Amino acid sequence: MGYVFQFEDALHYDEWFSSEPGQTAAAIEKELLHRLWSPKVPQTLLEVGCGTGQFLEWFAGGGHQVTGLDPSPYMLNIARRRLPQRIALDRGYAEDLPYEDNAFDTVALITALEFVNDPDRAVKEALRVARSHVIFGTLNKYSIITGQRCLSRLWKPSVYSHARFFSLLQLRQMISKALNGPVPIRWRTCLFFPLITLRYLKFLEHSRLMHLLPFGHFMVMRVDLRYTLRTVQHPVFREVPSGLGQAQVRTLCWRNPQEGVWKGTPLHPARQILENSSKGSTLQFPL
């Protein structure tokens, strides 16, 4: 199950996104997400660990049909007050998603793996319910900001005391393990410098060359799923021409019980096979 955010945690989380440097950091993260995942058509999207709905609101603003899931009732209460009623919000856990296989076009986990007990299981569940893409937004264990947070939790309580951090290599290994082999993956990172310097160094965070460095605090990884066999999720309909009349049933052949032979117009080579069988000859079917 992992760590479930309590009431005070949910308030601090939401307040951070509403103030600086939280707003600037969130804008940089969303810009990077857009660069790696910008579908041409609206998607059905599930965000696992949606929190108070900060990213869920951004996904919905792009015209996507979104669903949010989080284990914390306090997080979901704040999200319900922020988001329109058309956005579905469910309570559940990343290790046991209450959805069918391939239920969504895209599944996103934004700072969710850090707070689960079994990250490998959470990755497998995300890959199971996704149809086309899985987007991971994870905190890099080798970033400057992660180092600052690990030090600060020594003298003051923080939700990051319950978090675990990952590297790009660890995240790729978990995905390959879940899929039993490599798949097409794209990644980028951002937030390279301490958050207090964002107002001065924000221009560097927009550089595409900087995003190629593996030491940014926020890592985005897009997994493109490729199936050799995929089930049909939606029924296929074909328009019937309006001028099509009622079909007439025509008898192909009929059998006279007294004579023991088939009579009628021969319409198919199989008729000769049946006729031979009625005379006691051996049936021979062409291959």
Number of C-alpha atoms within 10 A of each C-alpha: 14 17 14 19 19 13 14 9 16 21 15 12 18 18 13 14 17 14 10 15 15 16 14 17 19 18 12 18 22 15 15 23 21 13 11 15 17 10 10 6 8 14 18 17 23 27 26 28 27 27 28 27 26 17 18 27 18 12 20 20 11 14 12 16 18 23 21 25 24 24 21 22 19 19 26 23 16 16 22 15 11 13 17 11 9 10 17 14 22 16 16 18 20 28 21 13 17 14 12 10 16 19 16 23 17 26 28 24 22 23 19 22 27 20 22 21 17 14 19 17 16 24 22 18 21 28 24 20 22 25 22 17 22 27 25 24 22 23 26 25 19 16 21 17 20 19 14 11 13 14 11 14 13 10 7 8 9 14 15 15 14 13 18 15 18 16 18 20 9 11 21 18 15 17 19 13 14 18 15 9 9 12 14 9 15 13 21 24 27 28 26 22 18 15 17 10 11 18 11 8 15 16 9 16 22 15 11 14 10 17 21 13 13 20 22 25 24 26 27 28 22 20 20 18 16 12 9 4 6 9 8 8 10 6 6 6 6 6 5 7 7 6 6 7 7 6 6 6 6 6 8 12 12 11 11 9 8 6 8 11 14 17 14 11 11 12 10 9 9 12 17 14 16 15 16 15 13 14 10 8 11 10 13 10 7 7 3
